[in-house]
């Protein structure tokens, strides 16, 4: 009866908390997504600054920044 009780406790733990491996993988994927987004935004901003001369720089309209923010999601 003891092995059956252990299996029941393991299943209850997985149902209530989820597995540690799945949680760690989810956190790793979220960190990787944030890192890629930050690198993409940095490259995009640097490219925009380099491409336009200082005398002809126009501020980017708000909706362009909004589109960029939602594109990374």
N, CA, C and O atoms as CSV, one atom per row, in Angstrom:
chain,resi,resn,atom,element,x,y,z
A,1,UNK,N,N,0.824,-1.207,0.000
A,1,UNK,CA,C,0.000,0.000,0.000
A,1,UNK,C,C,0.863,1.264,0.000
A,1,UNK,O,O,0.442,2.304,-0.507
A,2,UNK,N,N,2.056,1.176,0.563
A,2,UNK,CA,C,2.937,2.333,0.642
A,2,UNK,C,C,3.344,2.854,-0.743
A,2,UNK,O,O,3.331,4.070,-0.935
A,3,UNK,N,N,3.710,1.995,-1.734
A,3,UNK,CA,C,4.046,2.518,-3.070
A,3,UNK,C,C,2.852,3.200,-3.750
A,3,UNK,O,O,3.019,4.185,-4.469
A,4,UNK,N,N,1.665,2.673,-3.519
A,4,UNK,CA,C,0.466,3.279,-4.113
A,4,UNK,C,C,0.243,4.669,-3.527
A,4,UNK,O,O,-0.099,5.607,-4.247
A,5,UNK,N,N,0.437,4.794,-2.226
A,5,UNK,CA,C,0.271,6.104,-1.573
A,5,UNK,C,C,1.299,7.104,-2.101
A,5,UNK,O,O,0.974,8.274,-2.304
A,6,UNK,N,N,2.539,6.651,-2.323
A,6,UNK,CA,C,3.577,7.541,-2.851
A,6,UNK,C,C,3.210,8.026,-4.257
A,6,UNK,O,O,3.385,9.202,-4.573
A,7,UNK,N,N,2.708,7.131,-5.089
A,7,UNK,CA,C,2.309,7.511,-6.441
A,7,UNK,C,C,1.165,8.516,-6.380
A,7,UNK,O,O,1.152,9.490,-7.132
A,8,UNK,N,N,0.206,8.283,-5.490
A,8,UNK,CA,C,-0.912,9.221,-5.353
A,8,UNK,C,C,-0.417,10.595,-4.919
A,8,UNK,O,O,-0.902,11.609,-5.421
A,9,UNK,N,N,0.530,10.646,-4.006
A,9,UNK,CA,C,1.087,11.937,-3.562
A,9,UNK,C,C,1.838,12.621,-4.693
A,9,UNK,O,O,1.750,13.840,-4.837
A,10,UNK,N,N,2.585,11.854,-5.509
A,10,UNK,CA,C,3.298,12.432,-6.647
A,10,UNK,C,C,2.325,13.015,-7.667
A,10,UNK,O,O,2.542,14.111,-8.184
A,11,UNK,N,N,1.271,12.292,-7.949
A,11,UNK,CA,C,0.279,12.769,-8.912
A,11,UNK,C,C,-0.415,14.021,-8.379
A,11,UNK,O,O,-0.640,14.972,-9.127
A,12,UNK,N,N,-0.749,14.025,-7.108
A,12,UNK,CA,C,-1.393,15.204,-6.520
A,12,UNK,C,C,-0.459,16.409,-6.582
A,12,UNK,O,O,-0.906,17.525,-6.848
A,13,UNK,N,N,0.832,16.193,-6.338
A,13,UNK,CA,C,1.800,17.283,-6.427
A,13,UNK,C,C,1.928,17.821,-7.837
A,13,UNK,O,O,2.020,19.033,-8.032
A,14,UNK,N,N,1.933,16.923,-8.837
A,14,UNK,CA,C,2.020,17.367,-10.227
A,14,UNK,C,C,0.779,18.150,-10.641
A,14,UNK,O,O,0.871,19.138,-11.369
A,15,UNK,N,N,-0.369,17.703,-10.174
A,15,UNK,CA,C,-1.614,18.377,-10.539
A,15,UNK,C,C,-1.687,19.759,-9.902
A,15,UNK,O,O,-2.115,20.713,-10.551
A,16,UNK,N,N,-1.280,19.878,-8.655
A,16,UNK,CA,C,-1.409,21.160,-7.958
A,16,UNK,C,C,-0.288,22.125,-8.288
A,16,UNK,O,O,-0.530,23.323,-8.441
A,17,UNK,N,N,0.945,21.623,-8.401
A,17,UNK,CA,C,2.094,22.513,-8.612
A,17,UNK,C,C,2.631,22.468,-10.021
A,17,UNK,O,O,3.236,23.445,-10.462
A,18,UNK,N,N,2.446,21.403,-10.741
A,18,UNK,CA,C,3.091,21.230,-12.032
A,18,UNK,C,C,4.482,20.664,-11.820
A,18,UNK,O,O,4.971,20.611,-10.692
A,19,UNK,N,N,5.114,20.245,-12.891
A,19,UNK,CA,C,6.440,19.644,-12.733
A,19,UNK,C,C,7.506,20.734,-12.695
A,19,UNK,O,O,7.347,21.797,-13.294
A,20,UNK,N,N,8.578,20.454,-11.990
A,20,UNK,CA,C,9.681,21.410,-11.897
A,20,UNK,C,C,10.371,21.574,-13.251
A,20,UNK,O,O,10.780,22.678,-13.610
A,21,UNK,N,N,10.501,20.483,-13.997
A,21,UNK,CA,C,11.151,20.560,-15.306
A,21,UNK,C,C,10.347,21.449,-16.253
A,21,UNK,O,O,10.919,22.265,-16.975
A,22,UNK,N,N,9.030,21.296,-16.251
A,22,UNK,CA,C,8.196,22.127,-17.123
A,22,UNK,C,C,8.267,23.591,-16.703
A,22,UNK,O,O,8.313,24.477,-17.556
A,23,UNK,N,N,8.277,23.851,-15.412
A,23,UNK,CA,C,8.363,25.228,-14.928
A,23,UNK,C,C,9.703,25.856,-15.319
A,23,UNK,O,O,9.746,27.010,-15.745
A,24,UNK,N,N,10.795,25.098,-15.174
A,24,UNK,CA,C,12.115,25.618,-15.533
A,24,UNK,C,C,12.209,25.875,-17.038
A,24,UNK,O,O,12.801,26.871,-17.456
A,25,UNK,N,N,11.639,24.998,-17.848
A,25,UNK,CA,C,11.657,25.187,-19.300
A,25,UNK,C,C,10.839,26.420,-19.687
A,25,UNK,O,O,11.244,27.177,-20.569
A,26,UNK,N,N,9.707,26.625,-19.045
A,26,UNK,CA,C,8.877,27.785,-19.336
A,26,UNK,C,C,9.628,29.080,-18.987
A,26,UNK,O,O,9.570,30.049,-19.743
A,27,UNK,N,N,10.325,29.097,-17.856
A,27,UNK,CA,C,11.086,30.281,-17.465
A,27,UNK,C,C,12.243,30.522,-18.426
A,27,UNK,O,O,12.546,31.671,-18.748
A,28,UNK,N,N,12.900,29.448,-18.893
A,28,UNK,CA,C,14.002,29.583,-19.842
A,28,UNK,C,C,13.497,30.160,-21.169
A,28,UNK,O,O,14.140,31.028,-21.759
A,29,UNK,N,N,12.343,29.672,-21.629
A,29,UNK,CA,C,11.785,30.172,-22.886
A,29,UNK,C,C,11.383,31.640,-22.754
A,29,UNK,O,O,11.585,32.416,-23.688
A,30,UNK,N,N,10.821,32.032,-21.621
A,30,UNK,CA,C,10.440,33.431,-21.412
A,30,UNK,C,C,11.672,34.332,-21.387
A,30,UNK,O,O,11.653,35.421,-21.960
A,31,UNK,N,N,12.741,33.888,-20.730
A,31,UNK,CA,C,13.975,34.673,-20.686
A,31,UNK,C,C,14.586,34.796,-22.081
A,31,UNK,O,O,15.084,35.861,-22.449
A,32,UNK,N,N,14.551,33.719,-22.851
A,32,UNK,CA,C,15.081,33.751,-24.211
A,32,UNK,C,C,14.261,34.706,-25.082
A,32,UNK,O,O,14.824,35.448,-25.887
A,33,UNK,N,N,12.945,34.689,-24.926
A,33,UNK,CA,C,12.079,35.588,-25.689
A,33,UNK,C,C,12.382,37.043,-25.342
A,33,UNK,O,O,12.458,37.888,-26.233
A,34,UNK,N,N,12.554,37.342,-24.055
A,34,UNK,CA,C,12.874,38.711,-23.642
A,34,UNK,C,C,14.229,39.152,-24.192
A,34,UNK,O,O,14.389,40.296,-24.617
A,35,UNK,N,N,15.207,38.235,-24.182
A,35,UNK,CA,C,16.539,38.563,-24.683
A,35,UNK,C,C,16.492,38.855,-26.184
A,35,UNK,O,O,17.115,39.809,-26.650
A,36,UNK,N,N,15.755,38.039,-26.941
A,36,UNK,CA,C,15.640,38.267,-28.378
A,36,UNK,C,C,14.918,39.572,-28.671
A,36,UNK,O,O,15.303,40.308,-29.579
A,37,UNK,N,N,13.875,39.860,-27.908
A,37,UNK,CA,C,13.131,41.109,-28.104
A,37,UNK,C,C,14.006,42.317,-27.818
A,37,UNK,O,O,13.997,43.287,-28.575
A,38,UNK,N,N,14.759,42.261,-26.734
A,38,UNK,CA,C,15.640,43.376,-26.383
A,38,UNK,C,C,16.714,43.564,-27.450
A,38,UNK,O,O,17.043,44.699,-27.797
A,39,UNK,N,N,17.260,42.480,-27.968
A,39,UNK,CA,C,18.280,42.587,-29.009
A,39,UNK,C,C,17.676,43.151,-30.290
A,39,UNK,O,O,18.309,43.958,-30.971
A,40,UNK,N,N,16.467,42.734,-30.620
A,40,UNK,CA,C,15.807,43.227,-31.838
A,40,UNK,C,C,15.504,44.718,-31.727
A,40,UNK,O,O,15.739,45.469,-32.674
A,41,UNK,N,N,14.989,45.147,-30.592
A,41,UNK,CA,C,14.655,46.562,-30.403
A,41,UNK,C,C,15.919,47.405,-30.425
A,41,UNK,O,O,15.935,48.483,-31.019
A,42,UNK,N,N,16.983,46.924,-29.780
A,42,UNK,CA,C,18.240,47.669,-29.769
A,42,UNK,C,C,18.791,47.805,-31.181
A,42,UNK,O,O,19.233,48.887,-31.570
A,43,UNK,N,N,18.771,46.728,-31.951
A,43,UNK,CA,C,19.271,46.779,-33.324
A,43,UNK,C,C,18.396,47.696,-34.171
A,43,UNK,O,O,18.910,48.447,-34.999
A,44,UNK,N,N,17.100,47.644,-33.977
A,44,UNK,CA,C,16.188,48.485,-34.735
A,44,UNK,C,C,16.445,49.962,-34.449
A,44,UNK,O,O,16.500,50.768,-35.377
A,45,UNK,N,N,16.602,50.321,-33.190
A,45,UNK,CA,C,16.830,51.719,-32.812
A,45,UNK,C,C,18.188,52.185,-33.316
A,45,UNK,O,O,18.302,53.291,-33.845
A,46,UNK,N,N,19.226,51.354,-33.161
A,46,UNK,CA,C,20.555,51.731,-33.642
A,46,UNK,C,C,20.543,51.915,-35.160
A,46,UNK,O,O,21.161,52.843,-35.680
A,47,UNK,N,N,19.849,51.043,-35.857
A,47,UNK,CA,C,19.768,51.143,-37.308
A,47,UNK,C,C,19.041,52.420,-37.720
A,47,UNK,O,O,19.438,53.077,-38.683
A,48,UNK,N,N,17.992,52.771,-37.006
A,48,UNK,CA,C,17.249,53.993,-37.321
A,48,UNK,C,C,18.103,55.232,-37.067
A,48,UNK,O,O,18.040,56.196,-37.830
A,49,UNK,N,N,18.896,55.213,-36.006
A,49,UNK,CA,C,19.744,56.366,-35.686
A,49,UNK,C,C,20.864,56.499,-36.709
A,49,UNK,O,O,21.184,57.606,-37.141
A,50,UNK,N,N,21.460,55.376,-37.097
A,50,UNK,CA,C,22.558,55.420,-38.063
A,50,UNK,C,C,22.042,55.801,-39.450
A,50,UNK,O,O,22.727,56.518,-40.179
A,51,UNK,N,N,20.873,55.347,-39.823
A,51,UNK,CA,C,20.344,55.572,-41.166
A,51,UNK,C,C,19.947,57.023,-41.414
A,51,UNK,O,O,20.015,57.487,-42.553
A,52,UNK,N,N,19.539,57.741,-40.392
A,52,UNK,CA,C,19.085,59.110,-40.613
A,52,UNK,C,C,20.107,60.098,-40.064
A,52,UNK,O,O,20.554,59.967,-38.924
A,53,UNK,N,N,20.478,61.091,-40.878
A,53,UNK,CA,C,21.414,62.106,-40.382
A,53,UNK,C,C,20.790,62.924,-39.250
A,53,UNK,O,O,19.567,63.014,-39.140
A,54,UNK,N,N,21.628,63.509,-38.424
A,54,UNK,CA,C,21.149,64.244,-37.252
A,54,UNK,C,C,20.298,65.448,-37.642
A,54,UNK,O,O,19.375,65.811,-36.913
A,55,UNK,N,N,20.590,66.062,-38.762
A,55,UNK,CA,C,19.829,67.251,-39.150
A,55,UNK,C,C,18.438,66.911,-39.679
A,55,UNK,O,O,17.550,67.763,-39.648
A,56,UNK,N,N,18.227,65.687,-40.162
A,56,UNK,CA,C,16.948,65.327,-40.757
A,56,UNK,C,C,16.153,64.347,-39.897
A,56,UNK,O,O,15.187,63.753,-40.375
A,57,UNK,N,N,16.539,64.175,-38.662
A,57,UNK,CA,C,15.826,63.234,-37.799
A,57,UNK,C,C,14.424,63.704,-37.505
A,57,UNK,O,O,14.218,64.849,-37.101
A,58,UNK,N,N,13.471,62.839,-37.702
A,58,UNK,CA,C,12.078,63.120,-37.361
A,58,UNK,C,C,11.683,62.199,-36.216
A,58,UNK,O,O,12.049,61.024,-36.214
A,59,UNK,N,N,10.951,62.711,-35.257
A,59,UNK,CA,C,10.507,61.807,-34.197
A,59,UNK,C,C,9.547,60.772,-34.752
A,59,UNK,O,O,8.686,61.078,-35.577
A,60,UNK,N,N,9.706,59.558,-34.292
A,60,UNK,CA,C,8.838,58.475,-34.750
A,60,UNK,C,C,7.471,58.656,-34.107
A,60,UNK,O,O,7.381,58.844,-32.894
A,61,UNK,N,N,6.410,58.603,-34.898
A,61,UNK,CA,C,5.067,58.763,-34.324
A,61,UNK,C,C,4.770,57.678,-33.286
A,61,UNK,O,O,5.333,56.584,-33.319
A,62,UNK,N,N,3.890,58.011,-32.390
A,62,UNK,CA,C,3.564,57.110,-31.291
A,62,UNK,C,C,3.067,55.762,-31.777
A,62,UNK,O,O,3.413,54.735,-31.194
A,63,UNK,N,N,2.265,55.741,-32.828
A,63,UNK,CA,C,1.711,54.475,-33.291
A,63,UNK,C,C,2.784,53.545,-33.835
A,63,UNK,O,O,2.608,52.328,-33.789
A,64,UNK,N,N,3.891,54.075,-34.348
A,64,UNK,CA,C,4.987,53.214,-34.800
A,64,UNK,C,C,5.617,52.488,-33.614
A,64,UNK,O,O,5.919,51.298,-33.702
A,65,UNK,N,N,5.815,53.198,-32.513
A,65,UNK,CA,C,6.362,52.563,-31.315
A,65,UNK,C,C,5.373,51.540,-30.769
A,65,UNK,O,O,5.769,50.483,-30.276
A,66,UNK,N,N,4.091,51.860,-30.859
A,66,UNK,CA,C,3.076,50.933,-30.385
A,66,UNK,C,C,3.073,49.655,-31.220
A,66,UNK,O,O,2.975,48.556,-30.674
A,67,UNK,N,N,3.180,49.796,-32.536
A,67,UNK,CA,C,3.241,48.616,-33.406
A,67,UNK,C,C,4.475,47.784,-33.090
A,67,UNK,O,O,4.406,46.555,-33.080
A,68,UNK,N,N,5.605,48.439,-32.832
A,68,UNK,CA,C,6.829,47.722,-32.500
A,68,UNK,C,C,6.678,46.959,-31.199
A,68,UNK,O,O,7.148,45.828,-31.082
A,69,UNK,N,N,6.026,47.569,-30.222
A,69,UNK,CA,C,5.838,46.911,-28.925
A,69,UNK,C,C,4.951,45.678,-29.063
A,69,UNK,O,O,5.236,44.652,-28.445
A,70,UNK,N,N,3.884,45.751,-29.857
A,70,UNK,CA,C,3.000,44.599,-29.997
A,70,UNK,C,C,3.566,43.551,-30.946
A,70,UNK,O,O,3.183,42.385,-30.864
A,71,UNK,N,N,4.462,43.933,-31.838
A,71,UNK,CA,C,5.072,42.968,-32.746
A,71,UNK,C,C,5.942,41.990,-31.974
A,71,UNK,O,O,6.033,40.820,-32.345
A,72,UNK,N,N,6.584,42.452,-30.905
A,72,UNK,CA,C,7.489,41.580,-30.139
A,72,UNK,C,C,6.724,40.571,-29.291
A,72,UNK,O,O,7.325,39.601,-28.828
A,73,UNK,N,N,5.434,40.755,-29.070
A,73,UNK,CA,C,4.655,39.799,-28.300
A,73,UNK,C,C,4.329,38.651,-29.175
A,73,UNK,O,O,3.669,37.708,-28.737
